[in-house]
């Protein structure tokens, strides 16, 4: 992956650096005992505060999921923004959209379940940047890009390292994500980053930490570069409280620290996914990717040698690993066939977990958008008979997806279960998180008319023609 070079506007950067230094000094002065949470409050048990967080995440999801590129969306407590008070007022309501190019700085609030409040902002870039910044918790982010480059491709980031007041809440951090297979070239805190995938970026008192949740990234600083694979992290050092200029080359990649990943609201990601275990796996030769940890489970595909896999979990005796490909596809691989560069595995299970779904009705329902309504069919193909006609605007409950027809969904319409084409539906659900119905009927095979290349008719003798 290439490394971008972004010249910096010295005046703008000096002003922003001064503000950032003041901010970080305040954060460092508020450093807390490990037994205390932010703002000096005692740590609230997870079972007590988790419902509040679910409410906050759901409200944010309903307001900001699937909004357009080139805009910032406020999903939580009013965020401070620059350059004007009027812009800040327009960005304060939940669901407010502001063009990213009009913002110079974003300052989000900490997660405070006692006040039913949390800073949550999506910043979706466009053009060649093509990345999403998801700010969760107490974060200050400055755009320090010069006019020669797209907005927000060079930024100054400060995250509050203090633990939250709720045991079910995440530590403040920024999730950086690109679409599948697409690279974003950015500069964060003076370090050039070329990333394909998903990373958590956060700051400590004197470091910026890039933790790869999926995909891979190259970090360039002080004339040197290092690359991190899924389940790894890279650190870059700074003078205490000054994140404008790195004073070290990137560290060697190390196993990801799982603590900052705990409780991340992955359902809010533009592309929800399962969080990784520390480290990664590599295939040594052709191996089978299966639907379950069993040699008799359905075969999804063969993986070539040299493929890097994200480790999601394992079966209880750790003879099979649950993995994710760069494409996002998941499955199981026999452990002995892999080269292991991993740490301790905490996610052990036999039943294959689904990717996280959208919160609230976004993840469970769809609306018929076809003006004249659409057919509910007995199977996932046009060849199956229509069992009902569903009117335009009707809400349907999503149940599953087809194993062989990705554009067909199994739905429940007022108690009647059938299949509908995705082309006839509007939904914001994350379709990969719907279970696959492996018992879906196979499409009927028509009998071709001899000598033709189009129309097909049933064979009266019940046999297939030439």
C-alpha positions in Angstrom: 0.0 0.0 0.0 1.2 3.4 -0.8 2.0 6.2 1.6 0.4 9.6 1.0 2.4 12.9 1.4 0.3 15.7 2.7 1.9 19.1 3.0 0.8 21.0 6.1 -0.4 24.5 6.5 2.0 25.8 9.2 -0.2 28.6 10.5 -3.4 26.5 10.7 -1.5 23.6 12.3 0.2 25.8 14.9 -3.1 27.2 16.1 -4.7 23.7 16.2 -1.7 22.2 17.9 -1.9 24.9 20.7 -5.6 24.1 21.2 -4.9 20.4 21.2 -2.1 20.8 23.7 -4.5 22.5 26.1 -7.1 19.9 25.6 -4.7 17.1 26.3 -3.3 18.8 29.3 -6.8 18.9 30.7 -7.3 15.3 30.0 -4.0 14.3 31.5 -4.7 16.3 34.6 -8.0 14.4 35.0 -6.2 11.0 34.9 -8.0 8.7 37.3 -7.2 5.8 39.5 -7.7 2.4 37.8 -10.5 1.7 40.3 -12.4 4.9 39.4 -14.2 5.9 36.2 -14.2 9.2 34.3 -15.3 12.3 36.2 -14.5 10.5 39.5 -17.7 8.4 39.5 -17.7 4.9 40.8 -17.9 2.2 38.1 -21.5 1.3 37.4 -22.3 -2.4 37.0 -22.9 -3.5 33.4 -26.4 -5.0 34.2 -27.4 -1.6 35.5 -26.2 0.7 32.7 -26.3 -1.6 29.6 -30.0 -0.7 28.9 -29.1 3.0 28.8 -26.3 2.3 26.3 -28.6 0.2 24.1 -31.0 3.1 24.0 -28.2 5.5 23.1 -26.8 3.2 20.4 -30.3 2.5 18.9 -31.1 6.2 18.8 -27.8 7.0 17.0 -28.3 4.1 14.6 -31.8 5.2 13.6 -30.5 8.7 13.1 -27.3 8.2 11.2 -26.9 4.8 9.7 -26.6 4.7 5.9 -26.3 8.5 5.5 -24.4 9.9 2.5 -20.7 10.3 2.0 -19.3 13.8 2.3 -21.3 14.6 5.5 -21.0 14.5 9.2 -24.0 13.1 11.2 -24.5 13.7 14.9 -25.9 10.6 16.6 -25.7 11.7 20.2 -25.0 14.6 22.6 -24.4 18.0 21.0 -20.9 18.1 19.6 -18.7 21.2 19.6 -17.7 22.1 16.1 -15.6 24.8 14.4 -15.5 27.3 12.8 -18.8 29.0 13.8 -21.4 29.0 16.6 -24.2 28.9 13.9 -22.7 25.7 12.5 -22.6 24.2 15.9 -26.2 25.0 16.6 -27.3 23.4 13.3 -25.2 20.3 14.2 -26.5 19.9 17.7 -29.7 17.9 17.1 -29.6 14.1 16.9 -29.6 13.2 13.2 -28.2 16.6 12.0 -26.2 16.4 8.8 -23.5 18.9 8.0 -21.2 18.9 5.0 -17.8 17.6 6.1 -16.0 20.2 4.1 -17.6 23.0 6.2 -16.1 21.6 9.5 -12.7 22.4 10.9 -13.0 20.6 14.2 -15.3 18.2 16.1 -15.4 17.8 19.8 -17.6 15.0 21.1 -18.8 14.5 24.7 -17.9 11.5 27.0 -20.2 8.6 27.6 -22.3 9.5 30.6 -25.0 6.9 31.3 -26.0 8.8 34.4 -27.1 11.6 32.1 -28.3 9.3 29.3 -25.7 11.0 27.1 -22.9 10.0 24.8 -20.8 11.7 22.0 -21.4 9.8 18.8 -20.5 11.3 15.4 -20.0 9.8 11.9 -17.7 11.6 9.5 -18.0 10.1 6.1 -15.4 11.1 3.6 -15.8 11.0 -0.2 -13.8 11.0 -3.4 -10.5 9.1 -3.1 -10.6 9.3 0.7 -13.6 7.0 0.8 -13.4 6.3 4.6 -15.7 6.7 7.6 -14.6 8.1 10.9 -16.9 7.0 13.8 -16.2 9.0 16.9 -17.4 7.3 20.1 -17.0 9.1 23.5 -14.7 11.9 24.5 -12.8 12.9 21.4 -11.4 16.0 19.7 -10.6 15.8 16.0 -9.1 18.6 13.9 -8.9 18.9 10.1 -5.4 20.1 9.4 -5.4 19.4 5.7 -4.1 22.0 3.2 -6.3 23.2 0.4 -4.5 21.0 -2.1 -6.0 17.8 -0.6 -9.6 16.7 0.1 -10.9 17.7 3.6 -10.1 15.5 6.6 -7.3 13.5 4.9 -5.0 15.0 7.4 -6.2 15.2 11.0 -5.1 15.7 14.6 -6.8 13.3 17.0 -7.0 13.3 20.8 -9.0 10.7 22.7 -9.7 10.6 26.4 -8.0 7.4 27.8 -9.9 7.5 31.0 -12.2 4.5 31.6 -16.0 5.1 31.3 -18.4 5.3 34.2 -20.3 2.2 33.0 -18.8 -1.3 32.9 -20.6 -2.0 29.6 -19.3 1.1 27.9 -16.3 1.3 25.6 -13.2 3.5 26.1 -13.3 6.6 23.9 -11.9 5.9 20.4 -12.3 6.5 16.7 -13.2 3.7 14.4 -11.7 4.1 10.9 -13.3 2.0 8.2 -13.1 1.7 4.4 -15.4 -0.2 2.0 -14.3 -3.8 1.2 -11.2 -3.9 -0.9 -10.8 -0.1 -1.0 -7.8 1.8 0.4 -7.8 5.1 2.1 -4.6 7.2 2.4 -4.7 9.5 5.5 -2.4 11.3 7.9 -3.4 11.0 11.6 -1.3 12.8 14.2 1.6 13.2 11.7 1.8 9.5 10.8 0.8 8.5 7.3 -1.6 5.6 7.2 -2.7 3.5 4.2 -5.5 1.3 5.3 -7.8 -1.3 3.8 -10.4 -2.5 6.4 -11.3 -1.4 9.9 -9.1 0.0 12.7 -9.6 1.5 16.1 -7.4 4.6 16.6 -6.9 6.1 20.0 -4.4 8.1 22.0 -2.7 7.5 25.4 -0.6 10.1 27.2 2.2 9.9 24.7 1.2 7.4 21.9 -1.2 7.0 19.1 -2.3 3.3 18.7 -3.6 1.9 15.5 -5.4 -1.4 16.2 -6.5 -3.5 13.2 -9.9 -5.0 13.6 -10.0 -6.3 10.0 -7.9 -5.9 6.9 -4.4 -4.4 7.0 -2.7 -1.0 7.3 0.8 0.5 6.7 1.9 3.2 9.1 4.8 5.6 8.1 6.6 7.8 10.5 10.2 9.2 10.9 11.2 7.7 7.5 10.2 4.2 8.4 7.1 2.1 7.9 5.5 -0.9 9.5 2.5 -3.0 8.4 -0.2 -4.4 10.7 -2.4 -7.4 9.8 -5.8 -8.2 11.5 -5.5 -8.7 15.2 -2.3 -6.6 15.4 -1.6 -3.0 16.5 1.1 -0.4 15.9 2.1 2.4 18.2 3.7 5.8 17.4 5.2 7.9 20.2 5.0 11.7 20.8 6.1 14.2 23.4 3.6 14.0 26.3 0.5 16.0 25.3 1.7 16.9 21.8 0.4 14.9 19.0 1.4 17.1 16.2 4.8 15.5 15.4 5.8 11.9 16.0 9.2 11.4 17.8 9.5 7.7 16.8 9.2 5.3 13.9 6.2 3.0 14.1 6.6 0.1 16.5 6.9 -3.4 15.3 3.4 -4.9 14.9 2.3 -6.6 18.1 -0.8 -8.6 19.2 -3.8 -6.4 19.6 -4.8 -5.3 23.1 -8.3 -6.7 23.5 -9.3 -4.3 26.3 -9.9 -1.1 24.2 -12.1 -3.3 21.9 -14.4 -4.4 24.6 -17.9 -3.1 24.4 -17.4 -1.3 21.0 -20.9 -0.8 19.5 -20.1 -2.7 16.3 -23.7 -2.4 15.2 -23.0 1.3 14.6 -20.2 0.6 12.1 -21.0 1.3 8.5 -20.1 -2.3 8.0 -20.8 -4.2 11.2 -18.5 -7.1 12.0 -17.3 -9.5 14.7 -14.4 -8.3 16.7 -11.1 -10.2 16.2 -9.0 -12.2 18.6 -5.3 -11.2 19.0 -3.2 -12.2 16.0 -3.9 -13.7 12.6 -3.8 -16.9 10.7 -2.2 -17.9 7.3 -3.0 -20.8 5.1 0.0 -23.0 4.1 -1.8 -24.6 1.1 -5.3 -25.1 -0.2 -7.7 -25.5 2.7 -11.5 -25.8 2.9 -13.7 -23.1 4.4 -16.8 -24.7 6.0 -20.0 -23.6 7.5 -19.3 -25.3 10.9 -16.4 -26.8 12.8 -16.9 -30.3 11.3 -15.4 -32.1 8.3 -18.9 -33.0 7.2 -20.2 -29.4 7.3 -21.1 -27.7 4.0 -18.1 -26.5 2.0 -18.2 -22.8 1.3 -15.0 -22.5 -0.8 -11.4 -23.6 -1.1 -8.8 -21.1 0.1 -5.5 -20.8 -1.6 -2.1 -21.0 0.2 -0.8 -17.8 1.6 -4.2 -16.3 2.5 -4.2 -14.1 5.7 -7.3 -14.8 7.8 -8.8 -12.8 10.7 -9.3 -15.0 13.8 -12.8 -14.5 15.2 -12.9 -17.4 17.6 -12.6 -21.2 17.9 -14.5 -24.3 19.0 -14.1 -25.3 22.7 -11.1 -27.6 22.0 -9.6 -25.2 19.5 -9.3 -27.7 16.8 -11.2 -25.5 14.4 -10.9 -21.7 13.9 -13.7 -19.4 13.0 -12.2 -16.9 10.5 -13.0 -14.0 8.3 -11.6 -13.3 4.8 -10.7 -9.9 3.5 -14.0 -10.0 1.5 -15.9 -10.2 4.8 -17.0 -13.8 4.2 -16.7 -16.0 7.3 -16.4 -19.7 7.9 -14.4 -22.5 9.7 -11.0 -23.9 8.9 -9.2 -26.9 10.5 -6.6 -25.5 12.9 -3.8 -27.9 12.0 -3.8 -26.6 8.4 -2.9 -23.0 9.4 0.2 -21.1 10.5 -0.7 -19.4 13.8 0.5 -16.0 14.9 -2.1 -15.6 17.6 -2.6 -14.9 21.3 -5.1 -16.2 23.9 -8.5 -17.0 22.4 -11.4 -15.8 24.6 -14.2 -16.4 22.1 -15.0 -20.1 22.2 -18.2 -21.6 20.8 -19.7 -24.3 18.6 -22.7 -22.6 17.1 -21.5 -20.1 14.5 -22.2 -16.5 15.5 -23.7 -14.1 13.0 -22.3 -10.7 12.3 -23.9 -8.0 14.4 -27.2 -6.7 13.1 -28.4 -3.1 13.0 -30.2 -2.1 16.2 -33.9 -1.6 16.4 -36.3 -2.0 13.5 -33.5 -1.2 11.0 -32.1 -4.7 11.4 -35.4 -6.6 11.3 -37.7 -5.0 8.8 -38.1 -4.0 5.2 -40.7 -2.0 3.3 -42.1 -3.0 -0.1 -41.1 -0.2 -2.5 -42.5 -1.6 -5.8 -45.3 0.8 -6.8 -47.6 -2.0 -7.8 -46.6 -4.3 -4.9 -44.6 -7.5 -5.1 -45.0 -11.2 -5.1 -44.4 -13.4 -2.0 -43.0 -16.6 -3.4 -42.7 -20.2 -2.1 -38.9 -20.1 -2.8 -36.0 -17.8 -3.6 -36.4 -17.6 -7.3 -38.8 -16.3 -9.9 -39.4 -19.9 -10.9 -41.3 -20.5 -7.7 -45.1 -19.9 -7.5 -46.5 -16.7 -6.0 -48.4 -17.4 -2.8 -49.5 -13.8 -2.1 -49.3 -10.3 -3.4 -47.9 -7.8 -1.0 -48.9 -4.2 -1.4 -46.6 -1.2 -1.8 -45.5 0.3 1.5 -46.2 -2.9 3.5 -43.7 -3.6 6.3 -42.3 -7.2 6.3 -40.2 -8.9 9.0 -36.8 -10.2 7.8 -36.0 -13.8 8.6 -33.2 -15.2 6.5 -31.3 -15.1 3.2 -30.9 -17.6 0.5 -27.7 -19.7 0.3 -27.6 -19.5 -3.5 -29.6 -16.4 -4.5 -28.2 -13.4 -2.6 -30.9 -11.1 -4.0 -33.7 -13.0 -2.2 -34.8 -12.7 1.4 -37.1 -14.9 3.5 -39.8 -12.8 5.1 -42.8 -12.9 7.3 -45.9 -10.9 6.1 -48.6 -10.9 8.8 -47.9 -14.6 9.6 -47.4 -15.8 6.0 -43.8 -16.8 5.4 -42.2 -16.7 1.9 -39.5 -15.2 -0.2 -39.2 -11.8 -1.8 -36.7 -10.3 -4.2 -34.5 -7.7 -2.6 -35.1 -5.5 -5.7 -38.7 -5.0 -4.4 -37.7 -4.0 -0.9 -36.2 -1.0 1.0 -34.2 -1.9 4.1 -31.3 -0.6 6.1 -30.6 -4.0 7.6 -27.1 -5.5 7.4 -28.0 -8.4 5.1 -24.8 -10.4 5.9 -26.1 -10.6 9.5 -29.3 -12.4 8.5 -29.0 -16.2 8.9 -28.7 -18.4 5.9 -31.6 -20.8 5.4 -29.7 -23.9 4.2 -33.1 -25.6 3.8 -34.3 -23.2 1.1 -35.7 -25.1 -1.8 -33.5 -25.3 -4.9 -34.9 -23.4 -7.9 -36.9 -25.5 -10.4 -34.9 -26.7 -13.4 -36.7 -25.9 -16.6 -36.5 -28.3 -19.6 -34.9 -26.5 -22.5 -36.6 -26.7 -25.9 -34.3 -28.7 -28.2 -32.4 -26.5 -30.6 -33.2 -23.3 -28.7 -31.3 -21.1 -26.4 -34.1 -19.4 -24.5 -37.6 -20.7 -23.8 -37.9 -23.8 -21.7 -41.0 -26.0 -21.2 -41.8 -29.0 -19.0 -41.0 -32.4 -20.5 -44.3 -34.3 -20.6 -42.4 -37.5 -20.0 -40.8 -36.0 -16.9 -37.3 -36.2 -18.3 -34.8 -33.6 -19.3 -34.3 -32.9 -23.0 -31.0 -32.5 -24.7 
